[in-house]
């Protein structure tokens, strides 16, 4: 039988640092999805770097830069308003890997719920979201996001 001793000073410090980092990343995604769902386009695009790249399964070309991201989300919000429906995003199963350059590689599941006017919510689709997050002016921002459909991955 092998016994692993946990709770060494170094191990505890590293665990606390990672726990704090993980909480920051969870807060980043919670905030980002809430402002996306509220159609706060400018705030949402501000959670990306100026030269960010967004790859989506529904598009043949990546969306590039904050301006492109804002235009894409504005158009989607207009379609939702015309359809009388609402989309809500939920992120879970978050995996965070710090990289040597200080950036983070993340992977999570994202569920998109559709709520038609006067109707009940249903899961529209499940996605896998893979990001590279970087620190910019003291804030985490997405530099690259690749979204794939979970059922096609």
N, C-alpha and C positions, 0 to 999 in steps of 0.2 A: 504494500500500500504506500502511495506517495502522498505526502502532506505538503501543501503549498501554504507558506506563511504570507498573509496579506497584511497590509496596514503599516508597511515600512514608511518612514518619513518621506523618502523620495517617491515611492509609489502613491502615497496619499496626495502629495503635492501635484503630481502629474494627473491623477484622477480628478482632483478639484479643478485644475486648469482646463482639462478636457470637458468636464461637466459645465463649466462656465461658457466655454466656447460653443458647446452643443446647444445650450439654452439661447445663446445669441442667434445661432442659425435658425432654431425653431421660431424665435421671435421675428426674424427677418421674413421667413416664409408666411407666418401668420399675418403680419402686416401687409406684405406684398399681395397676398390673395384677397385680403379684405378690401384694399383699395382698388384692385382689379374688379372685384364684384360690385363695387360702388361706382365704377366707371370714372374714377379719378385718374384720368389718362396721364396728366402731367406728373402727378406724384408717382404713379406706377412706373412710367418710363424712367423716372429719376432713380429707381432702384436698380437700374442697369448702368454700366459704364457708357461713356460717350460713344465708344466704338463697338458696342455689344453686338453679338450675333445670336439670333433666335431661329432654331430649326424646328419646324412644325410638320407633322405628317400630312397635313392638308395642303401644304404649299410646295410648289416645285422648286422654289428658290428660298434661301434663308432671308429673314428680315434683318436688315443691318442698321445699326446706329439708333440712337434714341429717337430721332425724328421718325424713322421708319417704324419703330415700335409704337410710337404714339399714334401715327396714322392708322396702323393695323388695328389697334385696340379701339380707336374712335369709330372706325367702320363697323367693327363687330358690335359695339354698343348701339349704334344706330339700327343695325339689323335686329337686335334684340328688342328695342323699343317698338319698331314696326311690327314685329311678330307678337308683341304683348307678352313675352316670356322673360324669364330671368335665369341667368346662369350663376351658380355658386361653385366655388372650388374648395376642396378639402385636401390637405397634404398630410401624409403619414408615412410610416415605415422609413423614416429619415436615417440615412447612413452618411456620416461625415468623415472625410479623410484629409487631414492637414498635409500639405505638400511642402517640400523643402524651400520653395520660393515664398512661402507665407500665404499662398492662396489655398483655397479649399476645394476639394472635389466632393460633390454631394450627389446623392442618388435618392430618390424618393418616389412614392406612388402619389398620383394626383387623381382624385375623383372629381368629375364634373357633373353637377346635378342640374337638371332642367326643371324649372317650375313654370308651367304655363299659367297665364292669368286665370285665376279662379280654380286652378287644379292643384293636385298634389305633386310633390317633387318625386323625381325618379332619376336614377343614375343614367346619365347619357353615355358616358364613356370612362374607362380607366386608362390612365397614361403612366408611363415611366418618365420622370423628369431628371435629367443629368445636367448639373451645373458646374461651372467653375466660378467660384466667388472670390473676389479680391477686395482688400481694404482700400477705400478711397476717402480721404478726408475724415477718417475715423469711423466710417460706415461700411458695412458689407454691401457689395453690389455684384450683380451677376454680369460677368464678362462674356460668358458663352452658355447658352441653354440649348439642349437637345431634348426634344419631346418625342416620344414614340408611343404608339398605341400598345397597351399592355397585351391585348389579344392578338397582336401581330408580331410582337417582339420574339 
